[in-house]
Amino acid sequence: MPIKKRGTGLTAVADAWQLADIDVSASYPIRPYTAVMAELAKRIANGTMKCEMVHGEGEHAQFSIAHGASMAGARATTGTSGVGVTYAFETYSPIAGSRCPIQALIGDRTLDPPGDFGSEHTDCLTLRDNGWIYGWAQDAQEALDNSLMYFRIGEDPEIMLPQIVAMDGYFVTHIAQDYEMPDQEQVDKFLPKFNPKFRLDVNNPVIMGPQIEPEMGPPLEWDRHVVMNKVKGKIVEVTEEFGKIFGRKYAPFVEEYMTEDADMVYVLQGAHAVTCRSAIKYLREAGYKIGMCRIRWFRPFPDEALAQILPKFKVAGVVDTGTSYGAPCGGGVLSTEVKAAMSEVPGKPIIQSFTSGLGGETITHEEFFAMAEMMKQTLAAGKIIQSGTWVNFNDYHEGASQINAAKTEAAPSK
Amino acid sequence: MAKVYKQVPFAAIVPSPQTENEGMVTGNWRFLRPVVDKGQCTECKTCYIYCPDACVNWAKDDGISFNLKYCKGCGICSNVCPVGAIARVPELDFDE
């Protein structure tokens, strides 16, 4: 029987890893990732979980340990946050290139300097081009469920790619929530034991990750490109099967909220979707025809799904909780990706970029209201009034008093 | 005309042991060459264990030698040698 639990996103992932019967976990402390390693250590010590835990001397070593373990045929996990993500950078492409489906948990956090412990997607977005499959969980339940789905997708013999279970630091990693821990029998049915075709084995020795000739490189990169596109079909298949076995149904790529008759839509990913939904309820009362599209996968990017969904709306406001200084159109990474995905789609909406929720700041109702107000004015004008808006900093309303007026107007019943 | 690429197995995973691969010759990367003093060498094979490119060979009658086709001149062998038997000599000191 599934068990109702109260815990954080990190205990939820520890539960997923326990149910997945992982063989090796490589650790190195950095907040907010640290709690999952403490949780695993506790479970191993008290005998509820059997797993080899190896402590690295840094994140680079940590990911290398997981890489080696996976090469030897282990179901291996690791994880990190913030500058830990960037310290391990050299390891990401080799892990994906040698097709080792390790799973990493990234409880995201802003990059230094200065040392800001707050949540931001910037750390995890820096490794988007390295061949890992990943997306953001909005709460503890989804973190647990994503972890199981990611193992299943990444370890598929046709895929064999590493995965990142990304989640907003603190909002998901540290806030206690209710979630359901599935039954071991259900998980065993969904996730068979990892059994790779190639592994380091003294009885059948192979070389993994050798030096190659330049002429051999492009075909290997082509393989990774092709397989990343194949992941999309696998996501649809696995999400559907997950729903049948565990009873929790997810939209495979994009979750829509109150979009039926919407003219305007927020496009975002991660935990701020929770606040966004409640802000939309107020905005609906105030007469704004607005909804939300939450992107569940960042790599592979769900461009086909967005191409089908977004033309229904007139304005799409992409909310970035990360930075990309000097990026085109003044937006962040997510808005750049959405604009690229929509570039050739007929009837696409006007896509507006917003940056908010940096450094662990909550995106408040008022900020969502301000964004809605700006989208409304874009809708009225039929064109972008300002390209790239940092909410509360440089929005086209002149002066804070006008922004505040817009917020108040947008939330009459609050 | 389309380029001809070399076909590679899945993730470039190849059968082992594979000490010679003509496609991987990197000898011209090196500017310092390891030279072993066979008088001092105790044949402890520490260099053999540490060489990251499997360039150290050992034969019963001939002792330690280096496969210079793959040696990148990193100097690890010289650093780990417990008796200081491996020198690093500039490539330009050699005719070949």
Boltz contact constraints between the chains, C-beta under 6 A:
constraints:
  - contact:
      token1: [A, 98]
      token2: [B, 11]
      max_distance: 6.0
  - contact:
      token1: [A, 99]
      token2: [B, 11]
      max_distance: 6.0
  - contact:
      token1: [A, 198]
      token2: [B, 13]
      max_distance: 6.0
  - contact:
      token1: [A, 205]
      token2: [B, 16]
      max_distance: 6.0
  - contact:
      token1: [A, 206]
      token2: [B, 13]
      max_distance: 6.0
  - contact:
      token1: [A, 206]
      token2: [B, 15]
      max_distance: 6.0
  - contact:
      token1: [A, 206]
      token2: [B, 16]
      max_distance: 6.0
  - contact:
      token1: [A, 207]
      token2: [B, 14]
      max_distance: 6.0
  - contact:
      token1: [A, 207]
      token2: [B, 16]
      max_distance: 6.0
  - contact:
      token1: [A, 207]
      token2: [B, 18]
      max_distance: 6.0
  - contact:
      token1: [A, 208]
      token2: [B, 13]
      max_distance: 6.0
  - contact:
      token1: [A, 210]
      token2: [B, 12]
      max_distance: 6.0
  - contact:
      token1: [A, 211]
      token2: [B, 24]
      max_distance: 6.0
  - contact:
      token1: [A, 212]
      token2: [B, 12]
      max_distance: 6.0
  - contact:
      token1: [A, 213]
      token2: [B, 23]
      max_distance: 6.0
  - contact:
      token1: [A, 215]
      token2: [B, 5]
      max_distance: 6.0
  - contact:
      token1: [A, 215]
      token2: [B, 6]
      max_distance: 6.0
  - contact:
      token1: [A, 216]
      token2: [B, 6]
      max_distance: 6.0
  - contact:
      token1: [A, 216]
      token2: [B, 8]
      max_distance: 6.0
  - contact:
      token1: [A, 218]
      token2: [B, 5]
      max_distance: 6.0
  - contact:
      token1: [A, 219]
      token2: [B, 5]
      max_distance: 6.0
  - contact:
      token1: [A, 219]
      token2: [B, 8]
      max_distance: 6.0
  - contact:
      token1: [A, 220]
      token2: [B, 8]
      max_distance: 6.0
